[in-house]
Amino acid sequence: MSDWWRKRRRWFDLFDEFLRDIEEEMYRIMREFERSFEEYEKKPPSELRGERRVIGPYVYGFRITIGPDGKPVVEEFGNVRRFRGRPIISEEREPLVDVFENNDEVTVIAEIPGVEKDKISLQVSEDRRKLIIRASDTNRKYYKEVDLPAEVDPGSARANYKNGVLEVKLKKEKKEKKGFRIKVE
């Protein structure tokens, strides 16, 4: 077996093991979620005291990408979150988001299907390093705080929403290089 094939096979084995670990973790989360939901359903009405509310549907997903350091990055989205090791269901879904940066601009693309464009609210944080996306319609609510790779100028923001995809373009904040000239004597 050639050295090239051994290196590739080792990479495939590591990736396969990584995927198996993710799959096991997903099954564990779903089993725990179902178990806690069944316990909640078994409570007699006298113990519920108005606690019963229906949130649905349950949306959970993830994507795996390779980061700049060569390590896999797992990004979760949906309305199932983990709190102290237990899954909880939120009314707000976390959309899938991509952030792209070039020399003078940051572009944020978010998937928020099923809402009208006038129901979308965008806000830049005070430190100008976060974009806050809120969207709410009768059937769906979305919320996401997106970390931006650079400080941006909120006045330059342009947003476009078409077919459930939101695209926000923000110009980077121009920072003047402050320095002092030192006279040599």
N, C-alpha and C positions, 0 to 999 in steps of 0.2 A: 504494500500500500504506500502511495507516495506521501511525502511530507505535506504537500498542498492539500490533499484529501483529508489527512489527519487533522489539520488546522480547521478546515471547513466542517468536518464532522463534529469536532469539539464544540464549535460555535452552534451548530444545529442541536446538539445534545443540550447545551445550556439553555437555548431558546425554548426547546421542548419542555425542559424541566420548569422553566419560568411560566410557561403557559399552563402546565399541570397545576402548579401552585396557585395560579389565579383561578383556575376552574374549581379547585378544592375550596378556596376561600369564598367564591361565589355561592357554591352549594351550601357551605356552612352558614353564610349570611341569610340565604333564602330559607333554610331549615329553621334558623332561629327566629326569623321574621314570622314564618307560619306558626311556629310554636307559641310565640307571644300573642299573635292574633287569635289563635284558638283559645288561649287562656282568657283573653279579654271577652271573647264571645260566650264563654262558659259562665261568666259572672251573672248572678241573678240580678234582675232589674233593680231590686232594692239597693244593691251595692253600687250601681252605676251612677246614681244621683245626677243624671243629665250629662254624664261623660260621653255617652255614645254619639259619635258623629262619623259620617262617612266621608272619607277622602279617597278620591280615586280618579283616574286609574293609577296604579302603581307603575312608575316609569323608572327604570334603571338601565344604565348602559355604561360602557367604558370603551376607550380606545387606547391602543398602545402605539407609541412612537419612539423613535430613537432620539435622545437628546443630543446636544452639541458635544457632550463629553463621551458619547458612545454608549451610554447606559439607557436601558428602556425606561420610558416615562409612562405611567398609567394615569389617565385622566378620566374621572368618573363624571357622569351627568345624570340628571333625572331628579326625582323627588324622594328617593330613598337615601337617607344619610345614616352614618354611624355616630352614635353618641354613647360614650363610655362602653364601647364594644357591642352595643345593641343597636339594631336597625330602628330608625324612626321614620315616619312618613310625614312629609311637609306638604303644605298646600302649594308652595312655590316650587317650581321645577328649576333646576340649574341647567341652563342651555350649554350646548357644546360651543366652545369659542376658540378661534385661532387669532394669534397676534403676529403681525408682520411688521418689521422695521426696516426702513431704508435710511439714506443719509439725512433727509430732512422731514420725514413723515412716519407716523405710526398708523397702521391700519388694523382695525379690529373687526372680525367677521363672526357673527353669532347666529346660530340657528334657533329661531323662535317662531315656529309655525303656528298658525291658528289664531293670530291676533291681528287686529286692525292697526294700521300705522299710527293713527291718532291716539292709541292706547299705550304707546311706547314712550317711556321717560328715560332720558340719558342725562347723566350728571358727572362732572369731573370733580374729584375730591380737592380739598383745600391745598394739599401738597402737590397737586397736579401730576400724581403718579398712579392714579386709579381712575378707571371708568366704571361707573355704577349703572347697570342696565336693569330697568324694571319694566315689565309689560304685564298688563292685566286685562283679561277679557272675561266674558261670562263663564267660559269653561276652563280657561287656562290662566295660570299666573307664572311668571318667570322672574327670577332675581339672580344677579351675578355681579360680583365685584371683580373686575379684571385688573390685575397688576400690569402697569405699562412699563416698558423698558427704559423710558426716559421721561423727563418732565415735558408736558405738552402745553400749548396755548389753547385754552378753551374757546376763545373767540374765533379760532380758525376751523372749528369742527364742522364737518359736513357729513350728513347721514343719509343713507339710501336704504329703503326697505322694499324688497320685491320677492315674491314667491316664498315667504317665510324666512328669508335670509336678510339680516341686518348688516350693513357695511358702514363703519364709522371711520372717517379719515381725520386725523389730528396732526397738525404741524408741530414739530418739536420746538420747545422753547429755546430761543436763541440766547445763549449765554456768552456774554463778552468775556474774553479772557482778561482777567484783571492781573496785572503784574506791575512791578515797579522797576524802573531802570535804576541801576546803581552805578554811580560814577566812580571810576577807578582813579585813585590819586597817586 
